[in-house]
């Protein structure tokens, strides 16, 4: 397991020296990027009227070659999570699943569950976010029914994200 501080395409180089003389050198080619370049990002915030910072990306640059393309893992965050927080949470979820051995294509779903959030800390109106969950559900259902049709799909959600997922499945017939 290794992690880098910044993206690079420079090889990892091991040099063996005797004094100043180079005895041998080995290079390991690398392509290091941020975690967000390894999974799909689905931004559903506009479904409930919120502008988005990062557009949906279903073709990440570094989707790993060993990923099982007929298996998907869809993660829906919970209540009181703005888009910046969503990106951090989803990257963490992806990394934990990846290092635990999951090779499903990871779909990070961001939705507008942070209405009335004050200073990026606490959303003071829970019920308006419940409405946004129901407004987002049909768009999530379309993702599950059409984009991921024929795949083995696992959906995981946290907190009010479960309302988004359950409404998509029950009310909008995503299976």
Order of alpha helices (4+ residues) and beta strands (2+ residues): beta-beta-beta-beta-alpha-beta-beta-beta-alpha-beta-alpha
